[in-house]
Amino acid sequence: MKDQEIINQIKAGNYEVLNELSRHFASVRKYVLSNSGAIEDAEDVFAEAQVIFYQKVLSEAYRYDGEGKIGGFLYVTAKNLWMKKLTRPAPMMAPVSDTDTQDQGDPLEKLSEAVDEVLRNLGDPCASILTFFYFNRLDMLTIAQKLGYKNKETVKVKKRQCIQTIEKSLLPAQKETLKEYLYELDQRRPGAPGSAL
């Protein structure tokens, strides 16, 4: 699909057309991987770049300058996002200690307490997004409206980033338990899909 058609489809409200932009992911992946990142990091910044592009098109802030320019816009945006992430200091959170994993008891309950503590230290918007989604069981569109985001896709990207931030504060052995914990919470949601992450 040509760039102009992608722009026209976005203006017509077709969010699915962003799937067409996946052809530009390879250059972003290459850049992030060669600059201390992992494939998940590349996916995150590319998703953020797509959301930014989508919002700019809808707000008429994106000027179409000819075929092939969307790929350049996505690459530069993703590159800038990744550089910001590299230079941003890690949030101050109390790491979960080794003794927490050695205590007897339900590991999901222990992790629940750890996640609660991390959420308190994490602050907004992460605390609000994760609380609304997992504990209040609100859908992405409702969360977007409550927090003033333009669409549910922005909330999805931010939710994934928040979970990754929490994972960084956990010991490696606890990351799998975190997935189980979030999966359990997700299953309690009405009409929930299979996976929390």
Secondary structure, DSSP 8 states (H G I E B T S, - for coil): --HHHHHHHHHTT-GGGGGGGGGGHHHHHHHHHTTT--HHHHHHHHHHHHHHHHHHHHTT-----STTHHHHHHHHHHHHHHHHHHHS---------HHHHHS-S-HHHHHHHHHHHHHHHH-TTHHHHHIIIIIS---HHHHHHHHT-SSHHHHHHHHHHHHHHHHHTS-HHHHHHHHHHHHHHHHTSTT--S---
